[in-house]
């Protein structure tokens, strides 16, 4: 398991499904797409709409295109 990133801060969070673990599968709050107090992700940084996240459950690190704001061009 990866260590927790030094940039991880509970003050910067995102509610995105972790592609590595299914920790929110049985959570009714997450199924309603509400801001669950248990199944959030560390928002390590962002560049426009590209979010750099870490899961507090499995420590997986990934990049997620949110589609909000200045999105990436496909070219």
Residue, then its C-alpha position, 0 to 999 in steps of 0.5 A: x500500500x502506498x503511504x499517504x501523500x504529504x500534500x493530503x489535507x482533510x480540508x481539501x476533499x473530493x467525492x469521486x469513486x476510487x477506481x482501485x477499491x469499492x469502499x462506498x458500494x454499500x453506502x446509501x449516502x454515496x448512492x444518492x451522490x451526496x457528500x458522504x462524511x466517510x467516503x471522500x478522497x484527498x484532493x492533492x492538487x488540480x490543474x483546471x478540471x484535472x484533479x489529482x486524488x488519493x483514496x484514504x481507504x486504500x491510498x491509491x493515487x489517480x487523476x480524474x477529469x472532472x469536466x468542470x471549468x477549463x477542460x483538457x482538449x483531446x488534440 
